[in-house]
Amino acid sequence: MRLLLVEDDAMIGEAVHDLLRAQGYAVDWVRDGRQADAALAAQGYDLVLLDLGLPGRDGLAVLRALRARRDRTPVLIATARDGVAQRIEGLDAGADDYVLKPYDLDELLARIRALLRRAAGRAEPVYEHKGVAINPATREATVQGRPVVLSAREWAVLEPLIARPGMVLSRQQLEDKLYGWGEEIGSNAVEVFIHGLRKKLGAALVLNVRGVGYMVPK
């Protein structure tokens, strides 16, 4: 999954960036509102973690512009603005959830997982499909109840596919979920990770739709 972190505080931003990367997310980090607008116009994201008190352009203005474009990307506001009226304003502007600084990092991760589940049309915390189950909270995967160890990259490819069985994702879309800005992309990286998933989880789990991409069949 690819996330956009919008945070002007260098210490907080670095800590959250490193945390999300360690959890297997691809993360792009920008530090002001205008950079956030540019990133959102140029790249699709699975979730935006948005501070409000930004230089250049306020976070609420970024959020309103995003929703004015009918962009449904989940937005989690993370801010020190703790007034009830301000929280209501953010939610009414189109935010999906709110977390107040200083926030607990485990709670932040849980809220991100919940929003990603909701965006995939799921309520259950564990994704199960034809004997394969993955738990985003614990990063555990099983096949017919048997634990299987997945690399971070294999997980990053599998999660968006198994969350939406029947949806085809192109190689480019999967690469976008694997790599943030500045990371080198291997020429056949997606194919390598798909091959690894088939060996560990079964050859029929991820299908190649010729000329289009990959999917987990319904």
Backbone bond lengths (Angstrom), bond angles and torsions (degrees), N, CA, C in turn:
res aa  C-N    CA-C-N  psi(-1)  N-CA   C-N-CA  omega(-1)  CA-C   N-CA-C  phi
1 M - - - 1.450 - - 1.529 109.46 -
2 R 1.334 116.45 141.16 1.461 120.49 -178.04 1.524 109.39 -110.01
3 L 1.324 115.77 126.48 1.448 122.03 -177.10 1.522 110.20 -117.48
4 L 1.340 115.24 149.15 1.463 121.16 171.91 1.519 107.99 -107.98
5 L 1.315 115.81 120.25 1.465 122.86 176.58 1.525 107.93 -99.12
6 V 1.327 116.31 119.81 1.462 121.91 179.49 1.520 106.86 -114.62
7 E 1.326 116.43 102.44 1.474 121.86 -172.16 1.523 108.97 -154.50
8 D 1.344 116.55 123.72 1.459 119.51 -177.93 1.523 113.45 -90.37
9 D 1.324 118.11 -17.10 1.455 121.07 178.94 1.528 108.56 -78.53
10 A 1.340 116.61 116.19 1.463 120.56 -173.54 1.526 112.15 -62.74
11 M 1.327 117.65 -40.23 1.460 119.93 -177.57 1.524 111.22 -67.43
12 I 1.332 116.18 -46.79 1.464 119.83 178.91 1.525 109.99 -65.27
13 G 1.322 115.76 -45.69 1.453 119.47 -177.88 1.517 112.43 -59.66
14 E 1.311 117.13 -43.53 1.467 119.99 -179.65 1.521 111.21 -65.09
15 A 1.342 116.64 -41.32 1.465 120.02 -179.80 1.524 111.28 -64.59
16 V 1.339 116.85 -44.29 1.469 120.40 -178.80 1.523 110.19 -70.44
17 H 1.324 117.17 -40.92 1.462 121.02 177.70 1.522 110.87 -57.24
18 D 1.333 116.54 -47.86 1.466 120.65 -179.23 1.523 111.02 -65.73
19 L 1.334 116.39 -39.09 1.465 120.24 178.82 1.523 110.92 -61.92
20 L 1.321 116.72 -47.84 1.464 120.24 -178.02 1.525 111.30 -65.81
21 R 1.325 116.78 -39.79 1.465 120.11 177.29 1.528 110.15 -61.80
22 A 1.340 116.22 -40.79 1.462 120.09 179.95 1.522 111.83 -64.95
23 Q 1.344 116.55 -24.94 1.457 121.66 178.40 1.529 111.77 -85.45
24 G 1.312 117.16 1.06 1.455 120.74 176.45 1.509 115.67 93.46
25 Y 1.334 117.54 6.13 1.462 120.30 177.83 1.525 110.18 -83.23
26 A 1.327 116.03 145.32 1.457 120.61 166.09 1.526 106.77 -83.83
27 V 1.333 116.78 130.65 1.467 120.41 -171.21 1.525 110.52 -131.26
28 D 1.327 115.77 128.87 1.462 122.23 168.61 1.528 107.30 -107.48
29 W 1.332 116.28 135.07 1.467 120.93 -175.58 1.518 109.20 -119.94
30 V 1.352 116.09 123.29 1.458 121.70 173.27 1.524 108.45 -122.37
31 R 1.366 115.84 158.74 1.462 119.19 -168.97 1.525 113.57 -120.64
32 D 1.319 118.47 4.31 1.461 118.80 173.79 1.525 109.67 -149.12
33 G 1.341 114.83 168.44 1.449 120.17 -173.49 1.516 114.09 -66.34
34 R 1.321 117.44 -36.94 1.465 119.79 179.98 1.527 111.32 -67.53
35 Q 1.323 116.87 -39.39 1.457 119.95 175.42 1.525 110.93 -63.41
36 A 1.324 116.39 -36.60 1.463 120.21 178.02 1.521 110.61 -64.11
37 D 1.330 117.25 -44.47 1.463 120.76 177.31 1.523 110.59 -57.35
38 A 1.333 116.35 -45.43 1.465 120.65 -177.88 1.524 111.32 -64.81
39 A 1.337 116.37 -41.99 1.462 120.11 -179.94 1.522 111.16 -64.27
40 L 1.329 116.77 -43.38 1.463 120.98 -178.37 1.527 111.89 -68.56
41 A 1.329 116.65 -28.50 1.458 120.02 177.64 1.526 111.68 -76.15
42 A 1.340 116.07 -27.04 1.462 120.00 -173.00 1.520 113.82 -97.48
43 Q 1.339 118.14 -21.46 1.459 121.05 -169.34 1.520 110.24 -141.55
44 G 1.320 116.45 140.54 1.454 120.11 173.37 1.524 110.86 -84.37
45 Y 1.325 116.41 141.41 1.464 121.64 179.93 1.517 110.24 -127.83
46 D 1.328 114.78 154.87 1.465 120.26 175.54 1.515 111.24 -84.13
47 L 1.337 117.50 -23.33 1.465 121.40 179.69 1.524 108.81 -164.42
48 V 1.340 115.59 148.35 1.457 122.28 174.88 1.526 108.38 -117.19
49 L 1.335 116.33 127.77 1.467 122.23 173.35 1.523 105.96 -102.93
50 L 1.332 116.53 108.61 1.456 122.26 -163.51 1.520 112.79 -117.47
51 D 1.324 115.78 120.18 1.465 121.09 169.15 1.530 107.93 -80.22
52 L 1.334 117.26 155.70 1.467 120.10 -179.52 1.521 112.58 -97.65
53 G 1.330 117.81 -42.57 1.455 120.65 -175.62 1.516 111.69 -83.11
54 L 1.329 116.48 76.09 1.456 121.98 -173.93 1.523 111.42 -106.43
55 P 1.315 118.13 148.24 1.466 119.74 169.07 1.527 110.23 -73.76
56 G 1.316 115.75 159.36 1.456 120.16 177.12 1.502 113.39 84.11
57 R 1.331 115.93 -57.91 1.459 121.24 178.38 1.515 108.54 -155.32
58 D 1.309 116.45 133.30 1.458 121.73 -177.43 1.526 110.86 -62.95
59 G 1.340 115.38 148.30 1.452 120.40 -179.23 1.516 113.46 -60.02
60 L 1.333 117.78 -36.09 1.462 119.92 178.34 1.523 111.07 -64.35
61 A 1.324 117.75 -35.82 1.464 120.67 177.20 1.520 110.46 -66.58
62 V 1.334 116.97 -39.16 1.467 120.91 175.91 1.531 110.12 -61.13
63 L 1.331 115.77 -44.61 1.461 120.81 -179.48 1.524 111.45 -64.19
64 R 1.308 117.06 -45.35 1.470 119.84 -178.94 1.533 110.96 -63.91
65 A 1.330 116.62 -38.57 1.464 119.69 178.54 1.531 110.85 -65.73
66 L 1.326 116.33 -38.30 1.463 120.66 178.08 1.520 110.96 -61.93
67 R 1.323 116.56 -46.90 1.464 120.02 -178.72 1.524 111.69 -71.94
68 A 1.325 117.52 -30.02 1.462 120.02 176.85 1.520 111.13 -63.90
69 R 1.340 117.52 -26.54 1.467 121.89 176.03 1.518 111.80 -84.42
70 R 1.322 116.70 6.20 1.469 123.25 -178.17 1.531 111.77 61.84
71 D 1.301 115.17 30.46 1.463 121.31 176.93 1.525 108.14 -85.33
72 R 1.323 116.18 122.25 1.463 121.67 -174.76 1.525 113.56 -96.13
73 T 1.303 118.04 11.52 1.460 120.69 179.70 1.524 110.60 -52.63
74 P 1.341 118.56 128.43 1.467 119.63 178.21 1.527 111.44 -59.13
75 V 1.328 115.61 137.53 1.462 121.87 179.92 1.522 109.00 -124.16
76 L 1.331 115.01 122.39 1.458 122.12 174.96 1.521 107.27 -108.87
77 I 1.323 116.18 114.04 1.455 120.79 178.87 1.530 109.23 -82.14
78 A 1.325 115.60 129.25 1.463 121.83 175.27 1.517 107.41 -124.11
79 T 1.327 116.87 112.25 1.462 119.42 -171.98 1.517 111.56 -152.91
80 A 1.322 115.54 161.27 1.465 121.49 175.01 1.522 111.61 -89.21
81 R 1.328 118.62 -3.63 1.463 121.64 178.19 1.520 108.60 -73.58
82 D 1.335 116.01 102.16 1.458 119.05 -169.77 1.521 114.36 -103.50
83 G 1.325 118.36 7.32 1.453 119.51 177.68 1.515 111.64 -71.08
84 V 1.347 116.52 141.56 1.462 120.33 -179.74 1.524 110.73 -59.20
85 A 1.331 117.15 -42.54 1.459 120.24 -178.88 1.525 111.22 -61.22
86 Q 1.337 116.98 -37.10 1.463 120.20 178.91 1.516 111.52 -69.81
87 R 1.340 116.86 -37.24 1.466 119.53 177.29 1.519 110.04 -64.84
88 I 1.327 116.22 -42.47 1.464 120.14 178.64 1.522 110.26 -61.91
89 E 1.320 116.31 -41.87 1.469 120.23 179.97 1.530 110.87 -60.21
90 G 1.323 116.65 -42.34 1.456 119.77 178.94 1.511 112.90 -65.47
91 L 1.325 116.46 -43.78 1.463 119.87 179.13 1.526 111.15 -65.60
92 D 1.317 116.86 -40.77 1.456 120.26 179.29 1.534 112.19 -70.00
93 A 1.320 116.80 -21.97 1.463 120.47 177.07 1.528 112.13 -79.18
94 G 1.348 116.55 -9.48 1.454 119.46 175.98 1.508 115.67 122.83
95 A 1.342 118.19 3.57 1.463 119.59 176.55 1.526 109.99 -68.08
96 D 1.321 115.68 150.61 1.467 120.68 -179.82 1.524 112.36 -95.28
97 D 1.318 116.82 -24.93 1.457 119.90 179.76 1.524 108.00 -162.63
98 Y 1.316 114.91 170.03 1.459 122.42 -172.68 1.517 108.46 -138.86
99 V 1.321 117.80 137.49 1.458 121.53 170.08 1.518 107.13 -136.31
100 L 1.328 116.30 135.35 1.461 121.75 -174.81 1.524 111.29 -95.93
101 K 1.335 114.97 139.26 1.465 120.75 174.03 1.533 109.42 -82.85
102 P 1.325 117.90 146.30 1.461 126.09 -5.93 1.530 110.19 -75.07
103 Y 1.316 116.85 131.04 1.457 119.62 -175.17 1.522 111.10 -104.71
104 D 1.317 114.00 155.01 1.456 120.95 174.56 1.526 107.82 -76.49
105 L 1.311 117.44 129.75 1.461 120.46 -174.83 1.526 112.28 -65.65
106 D 1.336 117.15 -34.61 1.473 119.25 177.45 1.527 110.75 -65.96
107 E 1.337 116.36 -38.97 1.467 119.30 176.79 1.523 110.29 -65.01
108 L 1.320 116.90 -40.85 1.463 120.16 178.01 1.517 110.70 -58.06
109 L 1.316 117.57 -46.30 1.466 120.97 179.53 1.529 111.20 -63.39
110 A 1.332 116.92 -39.62 1.462 120.39 179.69 1.528 111.00 -64.29
111 R 1.317 117.25 -40.44 1.462 120.65 178.69 1.537 110.99 -67.15
112 I 1.317 116.55 -38.16 1.463 119.62 175.96 1.523 110.36 -62.44
113 R 1.326 117.69 -46.09 1.469 120.49 179.17 1.523 110.98 -60.85
114 A 1.333 117.01 -41.42 1.464 120.40 -179.29 1.529 110.68 -63.13
115 L 1.319 117.53 -42.04 1.463 120.05 -179.97 1.523 111.20 -68.39
116 L 1.327 117.66 -37.50 1.457 119.99 177.67 1.523 111.04 -66.66
117 R 1.334 117.39 -37.71 1.473 119.84 175.30 1.517 110.54 -61.72
118 R 1.319 115.99 -46.75 1.459 120.66 -178.24 1.531 110.47 -61.19
119 A 1.324 116.46 -41.11 1.462 120.15 -179.73 1.524 111.30 -64.77
120 A 1.333 116.98 -28.97 1.462 121.37 178.14 1.514 112.26 -85.30
121 G 1.335 116.91 0.18 1.461 120.11 -179.71 1.513 113.31 77.56
122 R 1.317 116.90 25.45 1.460 121.50 -178.17 1.523 110.87 -118.30
123 A 1.319 115.57 149.28 1.456 121.08 174.86 1.523 111.05 -113.40
124 E 1.327 116.67 -29.07 1.455 120.69 -175.66 1.532 110.72 -73.48
125 P 1.335 117.23 142.38 1.468 120.24 -176.77 1.519 114.14 -75.92
126 V 1.317 117.84 -18.66 1.465 122.39 179.26 1.518 108.37 -114.14
127 Y 1.336 116.38 130.27 1.465 121.05 177.39 1.523 108.39 -91.23
128 E 1.325 116.27 122.11 1.461 121.05 179.20 1.515 109.48 -122.96
129 H 1.344 115.32 137.28 1.461 119.77 179.57 1.524 109.56 -156.23
130 K 1.333 115.17 113.45 1.464 122.52 174.74 1.527 112.37 51.38
131 G 1.316 115.35 48.03 1.462 121.04 175.38 1.510 115.03 88.84
132 V 1.331 117.47 -8.86 1.457 121.41 177.84 1.526 108.55 -102.18
133 A 1.311 117.36 132.07 1.465 121.50 179.22 1.520 109.11 -131.76
134 I 1.338 115.95 138.05 1.459 120.76 173.97 1.525 108.72 -129.49
135 N 1.319 115.21 142.82 1.458 121.74 179.65 1.531 108.06 -117.19
136 P 1.342 118.76 103.62 1.465 120.47 -178.15 1.524 113.85 -60.39
137 A 1.334 118.04 -26.84 1.462 120.26 -178.31 1.523 111.81 -71.59
138 T 1.326 117.17 -38.28 1.466 121.36 -176.99 1.520 112.94 -104.84
139 R 1.340 116.62 -8.58 1.467 123.13 -177.51 1.521 110.68 60.90
140 E 1.323 116.88 33.42 1.459 122.09 178.51 1.515 109.79 -102.25
141 A 1.334 115.75 142.23 1.459 122.17 176.68 1.517 108.80 -128.66
142 T 1.334 115.84 144.20 1.462 120.48 177.53 1.522 109.68 -136.94
143 V 1.327 115.63 153.00 1.463 123.08 172.03 1.519 106.90 -123.92
144 Q 1.331 116.63 115.11 1.459 122.16 -175.78 1.523 110.44 52.52
145 G 1.330 116.17 39.76 1.454 121.82 178.64 1.514 115.04 83.22
146 R 1.326 117.72 -4.92 1.466 121.66 -179.07 1.517 110.17 -92.44
147 P 1.338 118.46 126.06 1.468 120.20 -179.42 1.526 112.19 -63.36
148 V 1.324 115.05 140.93 1.460 122.09 178.13 1.523 107.31 -131.61
149 V 1.312 116.76 135.02 1.464 121.77 179.83 1.527 108.79 -92.44
150 L 1.340 115.70 122.03 1.458 121.68 176.69 1.520 109.37 -111.23
151 S 1.329 116.24 143.41 1.458 119.62 173.05 1.531 108.59 -72.32
152 A 1.337 116.28 164.51 1.464 120.15 179.49 1.523 111.43 -59.67
153 R 1.327 117.41 -38.86 1.458 121.03 -179.91 1.528 111.51 -70.82
154 E 1.320 117.23 -39.97 1.468 119.77 176.61 1.526 110.08 -61.49
155 W 1.325 116.04 -41.89 1.471 120.12 177.86 1.522 110.33 -61.51
156 A 1.329 116.83 -43.38 1.461 120.73 -177.74 1.523 112.20 -63.47
157 V 1.321 117.38 -29.95 1.466 121.11 175.54 1.523 110.78 -77.89
158 L 1.333 116.85 -42.89 1.463 120.62 -174.55 1.519 113.29 -69.91
159 E 1.335 117.28 -43.22 1.467 119.73 -171.19 1.534 113.37 -55.79
160 P 1.338 120.58 -50.48 1.470 118.84 -179.24 1.524 113.02 -67.28
161 L 1.337 117.65 -26.35 1.462 120.20 179.24 1.530 111.57 -75.45
162 I 1.332 116.41 -46.28 1.461 119.49 -176.42 1.528 111.60 -76.42
163 A 1.337 116.89 -20.58 1.468 119.53 177.46 1.516 111.51 -69.77
164 R 1.344 116.94 -26.04 1.467 121.32 -177.38 1.526 110.11 -133.23
165 P 1.331 118.07 72.46 1.462 119.38 179.35 1.534 111.18 -55.94
166 G 1.321 115.40 138.13 1.454 120.91 -179.96 1.513 114.15 93.35
167 M 1.342 118.34 -15.12 1.462 121.48 178.66 1.528 109.13 -89.43
168 V 1.320 115.38 129.10 1.460 120.96 179.27 1.528 109.20 -89.89
169 L 1.334 115.72 129.75 1.459 121.74 174.38 1.519 108.17 -114.06
170 S 1.322 115.66 132.26 1.454 120.20 -179.60 1.530 110.29 -74.15
171 R 1.311 114.98 166.18 1.463 119.42 175.22 1.525 110.52 -57.49
172 Q 1.335 117.42 -42.07 1.462 120.45 179.71 1.526 111.39 -62.66
173 Q 1.332 117.05 -42.10 1.460 120.14 178.96 1.520 111.25 -62.53
174 L 1.317 117.21 -39.60 1.463 120.01 178.75 1.525 110.98 -70.31
175 E 1.331 117.72 -38.60 1.458 119.99 175.68 1.526 110.56 -60.31
176 D 1.338 117.12 -39.00 1.460 121.15 179.38 1.522 111.79 -61.54
177 K 1.330 116.45 -29.47 1.461 119.69 -179.79 1.531 111.98 -85.32
178 L 1.330 116.06 -11.90 1.456 121.16 -178.20 1.526 113.41 -94.31
179 Y 1.334 116.26 -33.17 1.457 119.57 -167.92 1.523 111.73 -128.82
180 G 1.332 116.13 134.20 1.452 121.74 171.16 1.515 110.37 -92.00
181 W 1.315 116.29 -175.86 1.456 121.46 179.79 1.525 110.91 -58.29
182 G 1.321 115.35 139.12 1.455 119.88 173.44 1.509 114.68 82.62
183 E 1.323 119.51 -4.53 1.456 121.59 178.64 1.527 109.69 -91.02
184 E 1.309 115.34 136.48 1.461 120.30 -178.69 1.519 110.46 -75.34
185 I 1.327 116.50 132.12 1.457 122.37 -178.49 1.519 109.19 -103.25
186 G 1.319 116.93 121.66 1.454 120.84 176.78 1.523 111.02 -67.98
187 S 1.319 116.71 148.04 1.462 120.52 -173.78 1.518 112.56 -64.10
188 N 1.326 118.12 -30.57 1.463 120.97 179.59 1.528 111.65 -126.83
189 A 1.338 115.61 32.69 1.470 120.31 -174.19 1.525 112.20 -59.08
190 V 1.334 116.99 -47.34 1.462 119.67 -176.98 1.526 110.33 -60.71
191 E 1.326 116.83 -44.02 1.462 120.38 179.69 1.527 111.54 -60.26
192 V 1.327 116.63 -39.40 1.470 120.69 178.77 1.517 110.90 -62.85
193 F 1.331 117.39 -44.69 1.466 120.13 -178.14 1.530 111.25 -71.20
194 I 1.327 117.69 -36.38 1.461 120.26 175.12 1.524 110.16 -61.97
195 H 1.327 116.98 -42.72 1.469 121.03 177.94 1.527 110.36 -59.43
196 G 1.336 116.84 -43.54 1.458 119.95 178.58 1.518 112.22 -63.07
197 L 1.328 117.13 -40.47 1.470 120.50 179.08 1.521 111.21 -64.40
198 R 1.325 117.07 -40.34 1.463 119.62 -179.82 1.522 111.30 -65.45
199 K 1.320 117.32 -37.74 1.461 120.31 179.04 1.522 111.03 -66.29
200 K 1.335 116.51 -37.94 1.463 119.83 -175.20 1.529 113.35 -86.26
201 L 1.342 116.89 -32.83 1.469 120.50 -170.49 1.525 113.96 -114.13
202 G 1.314 116.81 -8.06 1.465 119.98 -179.41 1.514 111.25 116.97
203 A 1.322 115.67 136.88 1.462 121.05 -174.33 1.519 113.04 -64.70
204 A 1.335 117.30 -24.74 1.465 120.11 -175.12 1.523 113.30 -89.84
205 L 1.330 117.79 -2.92 1.469 118.43 -174.72 1.524 111.68 -70.22
206 V 1.313 117.94 -46.63 1.466 122.12 -178.96 1.520 108.49 -113.17
207 L 1.323 116.04 119.94 1.465 121.57 -178.06 1.526 110.25 -103.15
208 N 1.328 114.45 147.56 1.452 121.95 174.75 1.525 108.50 -93.49
209 V 1.331 117.32 118.89 1.455 121.65 175.07 1.526 106.10 -94.90
210 R 1.304 116.32 105.96 1.457 122.10 -168.41 1.533 111.92 -53.60
211 G 1.320 114.61 127.08 1.448 120.93 177.19 1.510 115.08 77.12
212 V 1.351 117.01 -0.91 1.470 120.43 -176.42 1.532 110.71 -120.78
213 G 1.335 116.30 -56.81 1.453 118.37 -177.45 1.519 111.26 163.00
214 Y 1.325 115.87 -141.04 1.451 122.42 -174.75 1.521 110.70 -131.47
215 M 1.363 114.65 153.24 1.464 118.16 175.78 1.518 109.39 -154.46
216 V 1.317 115.01 157.74 1.450 123.29 165.50 1.524 106.38 -94.03
217 P 1.344 118.54 116.14 1.472 119.25 -175.70 1.515 112.03 -66.83
218 K 1.337 115.41 150.89 1.459 120.48 178.22 1.530 109.90 -67.65
